[in-house]
Amino acid sequence: MSDSRPYTRLTVILAEPARRAMRFAAEATGDTQTDTVNRALQLYDMVVATAQAWPDTAKSLTFEVRDGERLTLLVIPPGHKRRWWWPR
C-alpha cells in the first residue's frame, strides 16, 4: 500500500538548543514552526549533497532569503586547510 499524501507527519523531540533555534527562526521570519522545519531540512539536504559531491573542496552556497537579501554558507570538508582570509 503506497502513501499518496504530499506530506509526511512527523513527531520529533527537540533538544533545548534546537528548540530555541526553531522558535527564533520562526519568530524572525514570521514562518510557522512547520515551515521553519521544512526549510531547515531542505537546507540541510543541500549542504549534505554539496559536501558529498565535492568531498575535498570547500564550496559556497548562496541563497536569496528575501528580496535583495542573500545568505552565503561555506561548506568546508573535514581537514580542509583554510586558504582565504576571513573578514573580522
C-alpha positions in Angstrom: 0.0 0.0 0.0 1.6 3.3 -1.1 1.0 6.6 0.6 -0.1 9.2 -1.9 -0.2 12.2 0.5 2.1 15.1 -0.5 3.4 15.4 3.1 4.7 13.3 6.0 3.5 13.8 9.5 6.4 13.7 11.9 6.8 14.0 15.7 10.2 15.0 17.0 11.7 15.7 20.4 14.0 18.7 20.1 16.9 19.4 22.4 16.7 22.8 24.1 19.3 24.5 21.7 17.3 23.2 18.6 14.0 24.3 20.2 15.4 27.8 20.8 16.7 28.0 17.3 13.4 26.9 15.8 11.5 29.5 17.9 13.9 32.3 17.0 13.9 31.5 13.3 10.1 31.2 13.2 9.6 34.5 15.0 12.3 36.3 13.0 10.8 35.2 9.6 7.1 35.1 10.6 7.0 31.5 9.3 5.2 28.7 11.2 7.2 26.1 13.1 6.3 23.6 10.4 7.6 25.9 7.6 10.8 26.5 9.6 11.5 22.8 10.0 10.7 22.2 6.3 13.1 24.9 5.2 15.8 23.7 7.6 15.6 20.1 6.3 15.8 21.4 2.7 18.8 23.5 3.6 20.5 20.5 5.3 19.8 18.4 2.3 21.6 20.9 0.0 24.6 21.2 2.4 25.0 17.4 2.6 24.6 17.0 -1.2 27.2 19.7 -1.8 29.6 18.1 0.7 29.2 14.7 -0.9 29.5 16.0 -4.5 32.8 17.8 -3.7 34.3 15.9 -0.7 37.7 17.5 -0.9 36.8 21.0 -1.9 35.3 23.9 0.1 32.2 25.3 -1.7 29.8 28.1 -1.1 26.0 28.0 -1.3 24.2 31.4 -1.8 20.5 31.7 -1.2 18.2 34.7 -1.6 16.4 34.7 1.7 14.3 37.8 0.9 14.2 40.4 -1.9 17.7 41.8 -2.0 19.0 39.8 0.9 21.4 36.9 0.4 22.8 34.3 2.7 26.1 32.6 1.8 27.1 29.4 3.5 30.6 27.8 3.2 30.6 24.0 3.1 34.1 23.0 4.3 35.1 19.4 4.4 36.8 18.0 7.5 40.5 18.5 7.3 40.3 21.2 4.6 43.0 23.8 5.0 41.8 27.4 5.0 43.2 29.2 2.0 41.3 32.5 2.3 41.1 35.4 4.8 38.0 35.6 6.8 36.8 39.2 7.4 36.8 40.1 11.1 
